[in-house]
Amino acid sequence: MSLKQQTARALRAVAWRIERPPIRRRSQAAPPKDTGLPAAADSAAGSRVASWFFEQYPRFYTTSSTAPTTARLNLRYEAIFGENQDIFTDAAVLDLASHDGRWSFAALASGAKTVVGIEARPELVQAAAENLEKYGYGADRARFVAGDVHEVLGTQDFSADVVLCLGFLYHTLRYNELLAGIRRTNARYLIIDTFSPFMMGQVPNVNVITEDADEEGKAAADSYTSGPSVLVGRPNLAAIKTMLGPYGYRVERLSDWAGLLRDNPGTDNCGDYQNGRRVTIRCVDSRVGS
Ligand SMILES: C[S@@+](CC[C@H](N)C(=O)[O-])C[C@H]1O[C@@H](n2cnc3c(N)ncnc32)[C@H](O)[C@@H]1O
């Protein structure tokens, strides 16, 4: 082959590579596209082995039918509390959609002074009070309010250092009321654990769907409900960031789910966190100096 032919062939090969989109190997996990943060683990291998917190408090495996599986509950504990221990010491905590009190309890066990939970379903409010009583926290440390989160936040005054919004942001479309209520607590920190559909990309988007109001872990009927279903939305991370801004909060960091899943192999029921469709977000008051 002449030098001219060799040069032409080399140029064709380069052009082919430039024009072709990169080949995506099937084994590669799709990175969450709208996080703006790396999907890879932030931590060193071996540093995120779970403490299996709930093994000492097994009532929480039985008092709810909403995602009580051992692995999921314990890894969520690590993502929500293990990585945020610094903010719970002596804190007043407000737990939105407090369910059976699992996270209210974890907050107290992490050093919080008091916790108030708000939960729409009265049977869960009762279960929460019983669970906490059983594990040593009476009404002086833990109080549960039955009612629609928006209604309760709009009609009662709460002061909090940390607000927990865990597994709830996708059960509502009433973001202004919710965030205005959170803002009024003057909390310095807000932890959100939520679905964050990354297929909607980096543009702020809310995926609007409906939920059956008579399912335990789903949206409860509220004053806007007209029939058996409730209108709710799933905001992606870009939308969450946009919503937080006017209420004086910003995303500080995402929990290291990649590290947790790496160091606790064989854990089931965490596929949504694994593929980046669900995230745990630590938000901080952007109006005060750090
Ligand atoms: C998916 S569960 C999440 C429970 C818990 N926070 C967690 O992260 O594991 C959703 C909870 O929100 C409650 N809920 C739904 N709509 C509500 C509303 N409008 N006001 C108060 N609680 C509500 C449900 O009853 C249920 O306990």
The ligand as an SDF file (V2000), in Angstrom:
LIG
                    3D

 27 29  0  0  0  0  0  0  0  0999 V2000
  -43.9490    5.9920   51.0210 C   0  0  0  0  0  0  0  0  0  0  0  0
  -44.5180    6.2950   52.6400 S   0  0  0  0  0  0  0  0  0  0  0  0
  -43.0390    6.9800   53.3330 C   0  0  0  0  0  0  0  0  0  0  0  0
  -42.9240    6.7120   54.7880 C   0  0  0  0  0  0  0  0  0  0  0  0
  -41.6290    7.1470   55.4430 C   0  0  0  0  0  0  0  0  0  0  0  0
  -41.5400    8.5920   55.5460 N   0  0  0  0  0  0  0  0  0  0  0  0
  -40.4410    6.5980   54.7150 C   0  0  0  0  0  0  0  0  0  0  0  0
  -39.7370    7.3350   54.0320 O   0  0  0  0  0  0  0  0  0  0  0  0
  -40.1790    5.4000   54.8630 O   0  0  0  0  0  0  0  0  0  0  0  0
  -45.5520    7.7230   52.4380 C   0  0  0  0  0  0  0  0  0  0  0  0
  -46.2140    8.1770   53.7180 C   0  0  0  0  0  0  0  0  0  0  0  0
  -46.8260    9.4310   53.4640 O   0  0  0  0  0  0  0  0  0  0  0  0
  -48.0790    9.4600   54.1080 C   0  0  0  0  0  0  0  0  0  0  0  0
  -48.8870   10.4870   53.4400 N   0  0  0  0  0  0  0  0  0  0  0  0
  -49.3320   10.4770   52.1690 C   0  0  0  0  0  0  0  0  0  0  0  0
  -49.9650   11.6150   51.8790 N   0  0  0  0  0  0  0  0  0  0  0  0
  -49.9270   12.3730   52.9990 C   0  0  0  0  0  0  0  0  0  0  0  0
  -50.3870   13.6680   53.3260 C   0  0  0  0  0  0  0  0  0  0  0  0
  -51.0140   14.4280   52.4310 N   0  0  0  0  0  0  0  0  0  0  0  0
  -50.1530   14.1280   54.5720 N   0  0  0  0  0  0  0  0  0  0  0  0
  -49.5140   13.3710   55.4940 C   0  0  0  0  0  0  0  0  0  0  0  0
  -49.0410   12.1430   55.2390 N   0  0  0  0  0  0  0  0  0  0  0  0
  -49.2330   11.6480   54.0020 C   0  0  0  0  0  0  0  0  0  0  0  0
  -48.5840    8.0480   53.9330 C   0  0  0  0  0  0  0  0  0  0  0  0
  -49.6430    7.7410   54.7960 O   0  0  0  0  0  0  0  0  0  0  0  0
  -47.3160    7.2540   54.2120 C   0  0  0  0  0  0  0  0  0  0  0  0
  -47.1620    7.0320   55.5760 O   0  0  0  0  0  0  0  0  0  0  0  0
  1  2  1  0
  2  3  1  0
  2 10  1  0
  3  4  1  0
  4  5  1  0
  5  6  1  0
  5  7  1  0
  7  8  2  0
  7  9  1  0
 10 11  1  0
 11 12  1  0
 11 26  1  0
 12 13  1  0
 13 14  1  0
 13 24  1  0
 14 15  1  0
 14 23  1  0
 15 16  2  0
 16 17  1  0
 17 18  1  0
 17 23  2  0
 18 19  1  0
 18 20  2  0
 20 21  1  0
 21 22  2  0
 22 23  1  0
 24 25  1  0
 24 26  1  0
 26 27  1  0
M  CHG  2   2   1   9  -1
M  END
$$$$
